Amino acid sequence: MLMKSKRRTKKAKKERTNEYIPGLAAFKFDPTEDWDAGKAQNLFETSVSKIKKTDAIRFEDCTLGMSKMPNECVDLVIADPPFGINFSNSEQLYNRDPEYVVSDYHEVDLNYGDFTLSWISKLPRLMKKTSSAYIFSGWNNLEYVLSAARDSGLTLLNHIIWTFQFGAFTQKKFVSSHYHILLYIKDPKAYYYNKIEHYPLDSWDLKRKYSRGESKNSTKLPLELVQKCIDFSSKPGDLVFDPFMGNGTTAVAAKGSYRHYYGFEINKNLKKTIDNNIKSTKLGSIYREYKTLKPTIEELKKKYPRAYKIHNNKEKSEED
Ligand SMILES: C[S@@+](CC[C@H](N)C(=O)[O-])C[C@H]1O[C@@H](n2cnc3c(N)ncnc32)[C@H](O)[C@@H]1O
């Protein structure tokens, strides 16, 4: 009898040590890969590309341009295509001053399904095995993006929802204040993912910047959002490709993070805006070591008091 109850207590103790403690792992978390700024710059300067001239934007239709690119030449794709909704007639609804909106925003000439397949089907040839593609979509034409990517043989890794604080004013329906970001990979066995956060959620709540008195096309993404895609899915020195450069946000985020960029934009009127945006960005200016993004012990203690106690006791007993 005594033996049995001893065994039971032992078992209960073991179960207790294996118990899941929310937040405990966060105290021990480190990013998968991290580079100090010097190392990141060195990787940037020494990387080689199959593309003759990187850090360049070509002003042409991306479907034509992509056909001329070499096989397996890009490490990461960030694609924010026109969503197939008429923005140019709704600048006021979006609370944007038309004076600063660059003319000739290029919507889609073909039907949205054909347009989407025309560029997405070209991605797998250009992507390395390690490569990922973040594709932005509104909700209206999401089905075409999903089916084009599936028909092109890409694998959907995550369906991220980006929520922002304002959308077009509505009278008789909800204001749409989210985008879809579809994270695709070419090879489920080889894709690159740097886990720089302990608990990276697939819902991103990031503010849209409302920049007064700055000329831009009407659909500029926040730099922070593009940087997030770059940080999780590429290394310093990698080549980030954007078929729809718009204001050059991807180029700015890449240059600022010690990554190379390459891409297309059909609207030549955007050249000056893009050039200015890139020129005013210093190489590596937004780069930060990922360990600096970790929450402090004080923040973790506040969020997970029980895990903190256990973590602290463990640390102490390891020191003894
Ligand atoms: C949604 S905006 C991109 C905005 C960009 N992400 C930014 O943050 O500024 C889409 C861009 O794609 C361009 N575009 C449309 N069709 C294109 C095509 N076939 N090839 C290249 N660019 C195209 C439009 O002129 C527009 O600037």
The ligand as a MOL file (V3000), in Angstrom:
LIG
                    3D

  0  0  0     0  0            999 V3000
M  V30 BEGIN CTAB
M  V30 COUNTS 27 29 0 0 0
M  V30 BEGIN ATOM
M  V30 1 C -1.3160 48.9920 -54.2980 0
M  V30 2 S -0.1300 49.8870 -55.1510 0 CHG=1
M  V30 3 C 1.3960 49.4590 -54.3660 0
M  V30 4 C 1.6820 50.3470 -53.1900 0
M  V30 5 C 2.9960 50.0160 -52.5190 0
M  V30 6 N 2.9580 48.7870 -51.7970 0
M  V30 7 C 3.4070 51.1340 -51.5680 0
M  V30 8 O 3.5010 50.9130 -50.3530 0
M  V30 9 O 3.5930 52.2360 -52.0420 0 CHG=-1
M  V30 10 C -0.0580 49.0080 -56.6490 0
M  V30 11 C 0.8910 49.6040 -57.6770 0
M  V30 12 O 0.9900 48.6970 -58.7860 0
M  V30 13 C 1.1330 49.4500 -59.9860 0
M  V30 14 N 0.7760 48.5440 -61.0840 0
M  V30 15 C -0.4600 48.1920 -61.5260 0
M  V30 16 N -0.3770 47.2730 -62.5080 0
M  V30 17 C 0.9430 47.0290 -62.6810 0
M  V30 18 C 1.6820 46.1580 -63.5420 0
M  V30 19 N 1.0470 45.3700 -64.3960 0
M  V30 20 N 3.0220 46.1410 -63.4510 0
M  V30 21 C 3.6750 46.9400 -62.5600 0
M  V30 22 N 3.0400 47.8030 -61.7290 0
M  V30 23 C 1.6950 47.8340 -61.7780 0
M  V30 24 C 0.2120 50.6430 -59.7770 0
M  V30 25 O 0.5910 51.7250 -60.6040 0
M  V30 26 C 0.4350 50.9350 -58.2780 0
M  V30 27 O 1.4370 51.8990 -58.0890 0
M  V30 END ATOM
M  V30 BEGIN BOND
M  V30 1 1 1 2
M  V30 2 1 2 3
M  V30 3 1 2 10
M  V30 4 1 3 4
M  V30 5 1 4 5
M  V30 6 1 5 6
M  V30 7 1 5 7
M  V30 8 2 7 8
M  V30 9 1 7 9
M  V30 10 1 10 11
M  V30 11 1 11 12
M  V30 12 1 11 26
M  V30 13 1 12 13
M  V30 14 1 13 14
M  V30 15 1 13 24
M  V30 16 1 14 15
M  V30 17 1 14 23
M  V30 18 2 15 16
M  V30 19 1 16 17
M  V30 20 1 17 18
M  V30 21 2 17 23
M  V30 22 1 18 19
M  V30 23 2 18 20
M  V30 24 1 20 21
M  V30 25 2 21 22
M  V30 26 1 22 23
M  V30 27 1 24 25
M  V30 28 1 24 26
M  V30 29 1 26 27
M  V30 END BOND
M  V30 END CTAB
M  END
